[in-house]
Amino acid sequence: MFLEGLSLGTAYRLRERRAHPRRTVEEDGELILSAENMTLPCCVVNISAGGAKVTCDAIPPSGSKIVLVLASGKRIEGVTTRYGEGELGLKFATPVADE
C-alpha cells in the first residue's frame, strides 16, 4: 500500500504542473468583456507569463474572452478558464514578459 512507506509528520511537496511560475500580487485591475459590453473591477491575486488568478464581484462564464487591464495600464488579452473558491482563472492568449 502507498501509505505504508510514509513517515508521520513529514510534508511532501507535489510537483508544480504550471508551465510558467506565478508570483503573488495584490493589484487592482479591470476585466473587459467586449462581448457583453461590460467592464468589471477586479483584484489580481497572482500572475505569470501564461495567466492570472483574479477576484471580482461578477463572474463571467468559463471560456469568455477578456482583456485584463493592470494598474500600470498594461492590457493583456485572454480567456476565463475556471472559477473556484471566489477566484477566477485566466489564460493569456499570448504569454507576456515578466516585468
Helices and strands as residue ranges (DSSP letters): G 2-5, E 23-33, G 34-36, E 38-47, E 51-56, E 65-70, E 75-84, E 87-92
